[in-house]
Amino acid sequence: MSNQGVNPQRVDVLNRASSLQLFQLSSLIQRVLGDPRRIIAVRVNMHLGQTVRFVDCRDGSLREDKYLQTVVGTIVRINDCTASIDPGGRHEVAGGLRAAAPRP
């Protein structure tokens, strides 16, 4: 996946998948993202004031012309499983320690 968002061909493949296939994929992704080793590995590399990029699902960005674009923000608080990121307005990222990535 590029910094620009999700590949439109991947979205097309997902749109053609059955509900069962999507559920299986979703379950697998949640299990992998929830792996404590992954969360710890991400958390070790995060600190307050760090600039990160993340997917902001709140803004309705899943449209035909804009596939889950990444947003750049600054970490303002870190908890066990969440991070508060300020991209111009405070935003609590559920699972932020899994979803946010240091900005290259």
LINVENGI-V907549 format. One record per backbone hydrogen bond with DSSP energy under -0.5 kcal/mol. NH is the residue of the N-H (numbers start at 0). CO is the residue of the C=O. E is the energy in kcal/mol with one decimal. If there is no record, write none. Layout:
# LINVENGI-V907549
NH|CO|E ; NH|CO|E
This chain:
# LINVENGI-V907549
1|4|-0.8 ; 4|1|-1.1 ; 5|66|-1.3 ; 9|6|-0.8 ; 10|6|-1.6 ; 11|7|-2.1 ; 12|8|-2.1 ; 13|9|-2.3 ; 14|10|-2.3 ; 15|11|-1.2 ; 16|12|-0.7 ; 16|13|-0.9 ; 21|17|-2.3 ; 22|18|-2.5 ; 23|19|-2.6 ; 24|20|-2.4 ; 25|21|-2.7 ; 26|22|-2.6 ; 27|23|-2.2 ; 28|24|-2.6 ; 29|25|-2.6 ; 30|26|-2.1 ; 31|27|-2.4 ; 32|28|-3.0 ; 33|29|-1.9 ; 34|31|-1.2 ; 37|34|-0.9 ; 38|34|-2.0 ; 39|35|-2.7 ; 40|36|-2.2 ; 41|37|-2.1 ; 42|38|-2.8 ; 43|39|-2.5 ; 44|40|-0.7 ; 44|41|-0.8 ; 45|42|-1.6 ; 48|74|-3.1 ; 49|46|-1.9 ; 51|72|-2.8 ; 52|100|-2.7 ; 53|70|-2.5 ; 55|53|-0.6 ; 55|68|-0.8 ; 56|54|-0.9 ; 58|55|-0.8 ; 59|56|-0.8 ; 62|60|-1.9 ; 62|65|-2.0 ; 65|62|-1.2 ; 67|65|-1.0 ; 69|2|-0.6 ; 70|53|-3.5 ; 72|51|-2.8 ; 73|85|-1.3 ; 74|49|-2.5 ; 75|83|-3.1 ; 76|83|-1.3 ; 78|81|-2.9 ; 82|92|-1.3 ; 83|76|-2.9 ; 84|82|-0.6 ; 84|90|-3.0 ; 85|73|-3.0 ; 86|84|-0.8 ; 86|88|-1.1 ; 90|84|-1.4 ; 92|82|-2.5 ; 92|90|-0.6 ; 93|91|-0.8 ; 94|80|-0.6 ; 95|92|-2.1 ; 96|80|-0.6 ; 97|94|-2.5 ; 98|94|-2.0 ; 99|95|-2.3 ; 100|52|-2.2 ; 102|50|-1.8
